[in-house]
Amino acid sequence: MAVDTLDTRILRLLIEQPRTSVREYARLLGVARGTLQARLDRLERDGVITGTGPALSPAALGHPVLAFVHLEVTQGHLDEVGDALAAVPEIIEAFSTTGGGDLLTRVVARDNGHLEDVIQQLIQLPGVVRTRTEVALRERVAYRVLPLVEAVGLAADGPG
């Protein structure tokens, strides 16, 4: 889906001012409310906008330890293990990957002891052969998409 300059401006506002009304967004952008709503509907329908809920902090919820746990899975059991991971509340993301492991999980924990307990739970899942854990020390670049949105918008505008 092509994202043009207006889409980029809309997405920037959604990121920077997520609690603003559609009417206010339209005023700030200098477009009709109907135009803005149609753009928002298209961006949602096309999967560019995937949610509108609040971003939550696992650390503020009492889980300040963040680790990336790679899981090696017995061939043919990837779906079963993936389904089992969904039942572990400390796993906040999981991806199938290429490379040294089959799955990469993002795990949060209350402390290192709790992290060890979660890892032990993972290694006991049927189909998991081994795990490799990397503990995050400090976030260097927070999750962001605005630079990507701006780059896509610039590319849509063409050379200029």
C-alpha positions in Angstrom: 0.0 0.0 0.0 1.3 3.4 -0.9 1.7 5.9 1.9 1.7 9.5 0.7 2.6 12.8 2.4 -0.8 13.2 4.0 -0.7 9.7 5.4 2.7 10.4 6.8 1.5 13.5 8.5 -1.5 11.6 9.9 0.7 8.8 11.2 3.1 11.3 12.8 0.2 12.9 14.7 -1.1 9.6 15.8 2.3 8.7 17.2 3.1 12.0 18.8 -0.4 12.9 20.0 -2.3 9.6 20.4 -5.1 10.9 22.6 -6.2 13.7 20.3 -9.7 13.6 18.7 -10.2 13.0 15.0 -11.7 16.5 14.7 -8.5 18.0 16.2 -6.3 16.0 13.9 -8.3 17.3 10.9 -7.9 20.9 12.2 -4.1 20.5 12.8 -3.7 18.9 9.3 -6.0 21.4 7.5 -8.2 18.7 6.0 -11.8 17.9 6.2 -12.9 15.6 9.0 -14.4 13.2 6.4 -11.1 13.1 4.5 -9.2 12.3 7.6 -11.6 9.6 8.7 -11.5 8.0 5.2 -7.6 8.0 5.4 -7.7 6.5 8.9 -10.2 3.8 7.8 -8.0 2.9 4.8 -4.8 2.8 6.9 -6.5 0.5 9.3 -8.0 -1.7 6.6 -4.6 -2.0 4.9 -3.0 -3.0 8.1 -0.7 0.1 8.5 -2.5 1.0 11.7 -2.7 -2.1 13.8 -4.0 -0.9 17.2 -5.0 2.1 19.3 -4.5 0.8 22.8 -2.1 2.1 25.3 1.6 1.0 25.3 2.2 -0.7 28.7 5.5 -1.1 30.5 6.3 -4.6 31.8 8.9 -2.9 34.2 6.2 -0.7 35.7 4.1 -3.9 36.1 6.8 -5.4 38.3 8.8 -7.2 35.6 11.9 -5.1 34.9 14.1 -8.0 33.7 14.1 -8.4 29.9 15.6 -11.3 28.1 15.6 -12.8 24.6 15.3 -16.5 24.7 16.1 -18.5 21.6 14.5 -21.9 21.4 15.6 -24.8 19.3 12.7 -27.0 18.4 12.4 -30.6 17.3 11.6 -30.7 13.6 7.9 -30.7 12.9 6.9 -29.3 16.3 7.2 -25.6 15.7 3.4 -25.0 15.7 2.9 -27.0 18.9 5.7 -25.2 20.7 4.4 -21.8 19.4 1.0 -22.6 20.8 2.4 -23.6 24.1 4.4 -20.3 24.3 1.1 -18.4 24.2 0.2 -19.9 27.6 3.3 -18.4 29.3 2.4 -14.9 30.4 6.0 -13.7 30.7 6.5 -14.2 27.0 5.4 -10.9 25.5 6.5 -11.7 21.9 7.6 -14.8 19.9 8.9 -15.1 16.4 9.9 -18.0 14.1 13.4 -17.2 12.9 16.2 -18.4 10.7 19.7 -18.9 12.0 20.8 -20.6 15.2 17.4 -21.2 16.7 13.8 -21.8 15.5 12.0 -19.4 17.8 13.0 -16.1 19.4 11.0 -15.0 22.4 11.0 -11.8 24.3 10.6 -12.6 28.0 10.1 -10.4 31.0 10.6 -11.4 34.6 10.5 -9.9 38.2 14.1 -10.8 38.8 16.9 -13.2 37.6 15.5 -16.0 39.7 12.1 -15.6 38.1 13.7 -15.5 34.7 15.4 -18.8 35.5 12.0 -20.3 36.4 10.5 -19.2 33.1 13.4 -20.6 31.2 13.0 -23.9 33.0 9.4 -23.9 32.1 10.3 -23.4 28.5 12.9 -26.1 28.3 10.3 -28.6 29.6 7.8 -27.9 26.8 7.4 -30.9 24.5 9.4 -30.3 21.4 11.9 -27.8 22.9 15.5 -29.2 22.5 17.5 -26.4 24.1 17.4 -22.7 24.9 19.9 -19.9 24.7 19.2 -16.7 26.7 20.5 -13.2 26.3 19.6 -10.7 29.1 19.1 -7.1 28.0 21.2 -4.6 30.0 19.8 -1.3 28.7 17.5 -0.2 26.0 19.5 1.8 23.4 16.7 2.5 20.9 13.2 2.3 22.1 10.6 0.7 19.8 9.8 3.3 17.2 8.3 3.5 13.7 8.2 7.3 13.1 11.6 7.4 11.3 10.4 4.6 9.0 7.1 6.4 8.4 9.0 9.5 7.5 11.3 7.6 5.2 8.4 5.9 3.4 6.7 9.2 3.1 9.8 10.8 1.5 10.1 7.9 -0.9 6.5 8.3 -1.9 7.1 12.0 -2.7 9.9 11.0 -5.1 13.2 12.9 -5.8 12.8 16.5 -5.2 
